[in-house]
């Protein structure tokens, strides 16, 4: 008896590829938007270099709204926006805008937290050496916060893995989609097991890479 | 070199307004080591931070050299800060960078050419005995070594002024000594003007030419270190000296009946002269020493003691001591 009778391996391979594209595409954009947003949240905070209660309040509200909408709802709400942005709401391309909108605010908060962990004395010393605000951010704050920023990226990437599974609902494809359509709806337990194991392996690899990078940049 | 004119700084909080600096005026001459002492909360930290405008005063003016720091535009302020080095209690090194990169950091911020940065960094590491640690990270160094890195970094851009914010407060006594010798040497060899704040009287005694005592944001006493230490005027100074140095405390019950108390202060070479026994022999007074200390203030020897003249011509003895340059005060 074939243990994996229902498993269509080429289909699994395609789904794995789709998941990886969604993950890396959305992760790259999440970092691109999340880091500047996190820096702005930090800088505009009370007692910080560019303290601005209005800007901080607005950014904080937007971030909190996006973070409080369940991802499954965000996927549907984002549909018209996605069509405008990438021309389709289907497939890997269609999944990336909602994934980024869901993950970037989350990552921005993690970046903000990592920046807050940096000793205020380092900021003060850089100011005393004649550093501009831009130099303080790029030469002192971000490098000093790098372990936290990378650890945050790892957490975010793993959260994105489960978001990509949900993106199957709007026709994005990927391993999660396979697990729902075949494993769950057609009771093909073998497909379910294979997809879940692949997702687990993916999460393990991401965590391992993240931990190694953190160890490399950490000099405490 | 540095002049503060009526500098006032207030902090507002939910609990109300607190005055950290209350119309403080100070002048620090070029090449001087100037100490500011006071208890925690006296405003020392705020004071030193107004000099490079890490704190902007609410009123008053600050001059460094011929520049009015309080009137500079942001870009000019950054340029001025490059000529004002600063070291900190907790060193404030960049943990993600090596020792060499930390020392090079201010030069990088200024955008100097790579070759110059490499040359200047190697020179500073060598000067401060840090060459063997060039590729280590701050976490691998001891407190004293970290402060040396802080000093090397502060000197990188060739400052005219060095600000020391409790620079030895986190160090053990031996390392404190080493760092103070280093600062003393920089002052003598480079003619660097140094402003240091501390709550340790010992630090002032070792390296400062002049000292100002701060209490509740006001300067309560200011003068040459030896004058302030030997003849403190304000209660705060007396209390801080008594705590920091064991002070001059004699047991009142030990004073002989009918004895006349006097505080004698010897300074400079006179410290080691047998003045007291000479005068005692000449005038026939007897005395007992109730407390005393012989030490140095910024390298200058001094002796100070409280004696009780128990018999004989105390007035004549006091007159002769005074004539020989000993300062005599009634206690």
Interface residues (C-beta under 8 A of the other chain):
Chain A: X119 X121 X122 X124 X125 X126 X127 X128 X129 X130 X131 X132 X135 X139 X140 X143 X144 X146 X217 X219 X220
Chain B: X52 X54 X78 X79 X80 X81 X82 X84 X86 X88 X90 X91 X92 X93 X94 X95 X96 X97 X105 X106 X108 X109 X110 X137 X138 X139 X153 X157 X163
